[in-house]
C-alpha cells in the first residue's frame, strides 16, 4: 500500500508519486529559493532533502527503511534525466531537474559568508579539502567536518557533533540509502534547517572527483559520460537496465 505522502512544500506546487516515492515538480531556482528560506527561518526546524535518481528507485524495491526516509522527506527533486524520463513515461508529467551538485553550489553562491556548512561524508581527508575549497571559493563558514566512514554504532555521536555546530546546511555524503536514512532518523538531533543527501558532491568540491562537462549536464547525459570513462562505475549499469524495465512495465500497467 502506498504511504500517505506530505504535500508539496511549495504553495500551490505539485508533488507526484513515482514508484511509491514522492517527487516534487520544482525548478532549480524554486528549490534554491525554498531552501534559502528554510535555512534562515526562525525558529530553526530541520528539513530533509532527497535528490532522486534511478538507482534510488531500484534500491528502494528491497530497502523499506530507505523508502520510509524518502517518503518522509521535505523536498524530493529530480537529480537526473532518468527521473525526468520516468515521470514522463509513467505519470505523463514534465519534471524539471534540480541536481544535488547544482543545489549545493547554488546555495553557496547565493548565501556565501552568511552560510554555515557542515561537511559530513566521503573518505577521511576529503571532507576537509572540500570545506577548504568551499570557504575559499564561496566564502562560506565551515561549521564542521567529519568523514563518512563510521559504523552505525557511531551515528549518535556524529549526530551530536553536527547538532552542536550550529550549521544551516549539512551535506551528507555516505552513499545512497545510508545518507537519507541517517538524515531522517537523526534529523531532530542534527538540528540543521537543511539536510541534503548529496552523494559524490563532497568529492567534487574537494577535487577528488570530476564534474561532468557542462554540455553533458545540460543534456542530462552526464551519467553516460561518467560510466563510459570510469570502469569503477560499470557495476551500476545493471541497475540502470533494471530501472528501465521497471519504468516500461509500470507504463504498460497504466
MORA-V388025 format. One record per residue. PSI is psi as a letter, one per 30 degrees, with the letter a starting at -180 (* if undefined). OMEGA is omega in radians with two decimals (999 if undefined). D_LAST is the distance of its C-alpha to the last C-alpha in Angstrom with 1 decimal. Layout:
((PSI:OMEGA:D_LAST) (PSI:OMEGA:D_LAST))
//
This chain:
((k:3.13:16.8) (k:3.12:15.9) (l:3.04:19.3) (j:-3.04:20.4) (k:3.05:20.7) (l:3.11:23.6) (l:3.08:23.1) (k:3.11:23.5) (f:3.13:27.1) (k:3.08:27.6) (k:-3.12:28.8) (g:-3.10:26.2) (l:-3.10:23.9) (k:3.02:20.1) (j:3.11:18.7) (l:2.95:15.1) (k:-3.12:13.6) (j:-3.06:12.4) (h:3.13:12.3) (g:3.14:14.3) (k:3.11:16.7) (l:3.05:18.0) (j:-3.12:18.3) (k:3.07:20.6) (j:-3.00:20.5) (k:3.07:24.2) (l:3.09:26.5) (e:-3.11:29.2) (e:3.10:31.9) (e:3.13:30.2) (e:3.13:29.8) (e:3.08:33.4) (e:-3.09:34.6) (e:-3.14:32.9) (e:3.08:34.1) (e:3.10:37.6) (e:-3.14:37.7) (e:-3.03:36.7) (e:-3.03:39.3) (g:3.12:42.2) (k:3.04:41.4) (k:-0.08:43.9) (l:3.13:43.7) (k:3.06:41.9) (k:-3.09:38.6) (k:3.07:36.4) (k:3.11:32.9) (k:-3.11:30.7) (k:3.08:28.7) (k:3.04:26.0) (j:-2.95:25.3) (k:3.04:21.9) (l:-3.07:21.6) (e:-3.13:19.5) (e:3.08:22.1) (e:-3.11:21.8) (e:3.12:18.1) (e:3.14:19.3) (e:-3.07:22.3) (f:-3.12:20.5) (f:-3.09:19.0) (g:-3.08:22.6) (i:-3.08:24.4) (e:3.10:23.9) (e:3.11:26.8) (e:3.10:25.2) (e:-3.10:22.0) (e:3.13:24.3) (e:3.14:26.2) (e:3.13:23.4) (f:-3.13:22.0) (f:-3.06:25.5) (k:-3.14:26.1) (f:3.10:27.4) (k:3.10:26.0) (j:-3.09:23.2) (l:3.07:23.2) (j:-3.07:21.5) (e:-3.03:24.2) (l:-3.08:23.2) (f:3.14:21.4) (e:3.12:18.9) (e:3.07:17.4) (e:3.13:17.6) (e:-3.12:15.6) (e:3.13:12.9) (e:3.12:12.7) (e:-3.09:12.5) (e:-2.99:9.8) (e:-3.05:7.4) (f:-3.11:8.9) (h:-3.03:10.6) (k:3.03:13.8) (k:-3.11:17.1) (k:3.11:18.8) (l:3.10:22.4) (k:2.99:24.0) (i:-3.04:26.6) (l:-3.10:27.8) (e:-3.12:30.1) (e:-3.13:33.1) (e:3.07:32.9) (e:-3.10:32.7) (e:-3.14:35.7) (e:-3.13:37.7) (e:3.12:37.0) (e:3.13:38.1) (e:3.12:41.3) (e:-3.08:42.1) (e:-2.91:41.7) (f:2.98:43.5) (b:-3.00:45.9) (f:3.13:49.0) (f:-3.02:47.7) (k:3.05:44.9) (k:-3.03:45.5) (k:3.00:43.2) (k:-3.12:43.0) (j:-3.05:42.1) (j:3.07:40.7) (a:-3.12:39.6) (a:-3.12:40.2) (l:3.10:43.2) (k:-3.14:46.6) (f:-3.08:48.2) (e:3.13:45.1) (e:3.09:44.2) (e:3.14:47.9) (e:3.10:47.8) (e:3.14:44.6) (e:3.11:46.3) (e:-3.13:49.4) (e:-3.13:47.6) (e:3.10:45.5) (e:3.13:48.8) (e:-3.00:50.5) (e:-3.04:47.8) (f:3.14:46.4) (g:-3.11:49.2) (l:3.03:47.0) (k:3.11:48.8) (j:-3.14:48.0) (f:-3.14:47.5) (l:-3.09:47.4) (k:3.01:46.3) (k:3.11:45.2) (l:-3.09:43.7) (g:-3.08:40.5) (i:3.07:42.1) (l:-3.10:42.9) (l:-3.12:42.0) (f:3.09:40.0) (f:3.13:43.3) (f:-3.05:44.3) (e:-3.10:41.3) (e:3.12:43.4) (e:-3.12:46.3) (e:3.11:44.2) (e:3.09:42.4) (e:3.12:45.8) (e:3.12:47.0) (e:-3.10:44.2) (e:-3.13:44.6) (f:-3.01:48.3) (f:-3.09:47.8) (g:-3.12:46.9) (k:2.96:44.1) (e:-3.01:41.8) (k:3.05:39.3) (k:3.07:38.6) (j:-3.08:37.1) (j:-3.07:35.8) (i:-3.08:35.4) (g:-3.14:35.2) (k:-3.11:32.1) (k:-3.14:28.4) (d:-3.14:28.0) (e:-3.06:31.8) (e:-3.13:32.2) (e:3.11:29.4) (e:3.11:30.5) (e:-3.11:34.1) (e:-3.09:33.5) (e:-3.07:31.6) (e:-3.04:34.0) (g:-2.97:37.2) (e:-3.11:36.2) (e:3.09:38.9) (e:3.12:41.5) (e:2.95:40.5) (f:-3.07:40.9) (k:-3.11:40.0) (f:3.14:38.1) (k:3.12:35.6) (j:-3.08:34.5) (k:2.94:32.4) (j:-2.90:31.2) (g:3.00:32.1) (b:-3.06:32.2) (g:-3.08:34.5) (e:3.13:35.6) (e:3.09:38.9) (e:3.12:39.7) (e:3.12:39.1) (e:-3.14:41.3) (f:-3.09:43.9) (g:3.12:43.9) (f:3.03:43.1) (k:-3.10:39.8) (k:2.96:39.2) (k:3.13:36.8) (l:3.13:34.9) (l:-3.07:36.4) (e:-3.08:35.6) (e:3.12:34.1) (e:3.13:31.5) (e:3.11:30.6) (e:3.13:30.3) (f:3.14:27.9) (g:-3.10:26.0) (g:-3.08:27.0) (f:-3.13:29.6) (e:3.12:28.1) (e:3.13:28.6) (e:-3.10:32.2) (e:-3.10:32.8) (e:-3.11:31.6) (f:-3.07:33.4) (f:-3.05:36.7) (j:-3.10:36.5) (f:3.12:36.6) (f:-3.13:36.2) (f:-3.06:32.5) (f:-3.14:31.7) (f:-3.11:30.6) (f:-3.11:27.6) (e:3.11:26.1) (e:3.11:24.5) (e:3.10:22.6) (e:3.10:21.2) (e:3.10:20.3) (e:3.11:18.5) (e:3.13:16.7) (e:3.13:15.5) (e:3.11:14.3) (e:-3.11:12.4) (e:-3.12:10.6) (e:3.10:10.0) (e:3.11:8.8) (e:3.12:6.3) (e:3.14:5.2) (e:3.14:5.4) (e:-3.11:3.8) (*:999:0.0))
//
